[in-house]
């Protein structure tokens, strides 16, 4: 099951990517994220792992599985019976940048988890999109 949030940001794609890909700073602008710890310092790359704490959710370890610098990254978190894929897109738009965030809950227990956490997941995606917009548009 997929959850998605899309937002227009009045900032360049380069600026949005700079904010979005600096995952350790997400707690500064995303109300839905308490802490992010990268296993290895430095810019995101395929294989990067991050431990993320969020209110009302268990701490999860996410591993970057795909990355197109300046445009897109996906990461995956696994727990018994569930595979969660988070997608992060940054695309040029006439008025700045279009940004899309997705969460796909897969696996044998994916549909059950989607039903149990769907409202929270939707709200967290919205909070992340709004926080990304606010931070990216700051001078």
N, C-alpha and C positions, 0 to 999 in steps of 0.2 A: 504494500500500500504506500502511495506517495503523498507527502505533504509538501506544500510549496508556498513561497512568498516572493513577490517581485516588487521592486521599488525603483523609482527614477531618482537619480542623485545629480544635483547641480554641481558636479565636479568632474574633472577629467578621469578617464579610465585608469590612467597611471596613478592618480591620487587614491582612487577607490581601491585599486589593487594593493597599494602600499599599506593602507589601513587594514584591509581584509586579510592579507597574507601574513601580517604580524600577529599571529594567533596568541602569543603570550600577553599581548596588551588588550585582548578582548574584554577582560573584566573591567577595564576602564570605561568602556562605552556600551557594553551589552549587559543589560540588567539580568539576562538569563544565564550568565556565566559568572561563577564565583572565583574560579582559578583555572589557569592553564599552565602546565609545566611541560616543556619540550624535553624529551629524553636526551637530545643532543642540541646544543645551542647552534644558532645560525638560521639562515633562510630555509623555508620549507622546500623539501625535495621528496621525490618518491622514496618511500621507506621511512620518512620522518614519523616519529610517534609522539603523541601528546596525551598527557593525563588531564582530563577535564572534569571539574566539579561544577554541578549545576543544582540550584535549589530544587528540592522534591524528587531528584533523580540520584541513582547510584553513581559513584565516580566511574568514569569509563575511560579506556585507553583507545585512542583513535590512531590509525595508521594511514598515511597518505599513499594512495594507490595510483593516482593519476594526477599529473600537473602539467599545464601549459602556461608557462610564465606570462603573467600579465592578463590572463584570460580565464583560467579555470583550475580548480583543484577539487579532487574528491578524496574523502577518507572514509575508512570503515572501522566500525566497532563491533565486536562479537561478544555474545554471551550464549549460554546453552540454549539452542533452538532459535536464536535470533541473530540476524546479521543486519546492521543498520548502516546505510550508506548516506553520507552527507555530501551534497554537491554545492559548489560555490562558483557562480558565473559572473563575469564582469564584461560588459559589451558596450562599445560606443553607441551613443544615441544622439539625435539632433540637439537635445538640450543638456548634454553631459554624458551620463552613464546609466545604462539599465543593469540592474543587479538582480540575480535570481538565486534563491537559496532553496534547496530541496532536502528532504529526508525520506528515504525509502526503507521501510521495515520489511525484511525478507526472512525466509526460513520457516520451519515448521510452526514456530510460535509467533512469527511476525504478525499475522492477522490479529491474533489475540492481543499482543502488545500494542498494536495500532489502535485497537478499540479502547484499551485501558488508558493509553497515554495520548490519544489523538488531540484532545482539546489543549493539553499542556504543550504538546509538540507544536501545534499551530500557533499558540501564543508565543512560544519561545522563538519561532522563526520570525514572527512579526516584530518582536522586541529586538532581535538581532538586526533585522533590516532597518528598523527605525534608528537604532544606535549607530549603525554603519553610515547611514545618511547624515546624521547629525555630526559625527566625527569627521567624515570626509568633506563636508561643506564648511568646516571651521577654517578660518584664514590661517 
